[in-house]
């Protein structure tokens, strides 16, 4: 089962992943992007592609 993982050393909390994810896996909590619903991830990797800092990896 795919699961997105955020590298918070690289993440700038821009929200691109929130906007691009078709399954609404990401949300902002206290101005920080979090993986709120990892079980909903379909492994499309759109978040990886759209992250300008390369802070997201989808792992199996």
N, C-alpha and C positions, 0 to 999 in steps of 0.2 A: 504494500500500500504506500503510495507516494506521500511525502510530507515535506512542506516547505520549512526551511530553517533559516533564520535571520542571523547574520553576523553583525552584532551591535557595535563592533569596532569600526565597521564600514558604513552602517546605516545612518542616513541623515534625516530619516523620518519624513521624506518628501511626499509619501503617499501614492506614488505611482503604482505600487503593487495593489493598493486598495482599489484604485480606479480601474486597473486592467483585469483583475481576477474575475472570471465569469461565475465563480462559485461563492464569492464574498467570504473567502477564507480569512482575510486580513481586516483588522479594525485598528483604530487609534484609541489608546487608553492613556490618559494623562500625557498627551502630546507625544506618545511613543507608539510606533507601529508594532502590533503583536499578531501572532498567528492565533486567531480566536477559534477557528473551526478546522483544525488540521484533518479531521476525518472526512471533510467535504472536498478535499483536494483531489482533482482528477488527473494530475500530472501533466498538464498542458505546457508547463514551464513558461507561460507568458510573464509571470512575475520575474523570473530569472532574466529574460530577454529585456524587459523594460526597466529593470533596476539600473540607474545610471552609475552606481558605485559597485555593482557586482556583489551586493551584500546578501543576496538570496540564492540558496541552492535547494533544489528539490531532490530529496534522498528517498531511496526505497527501503 
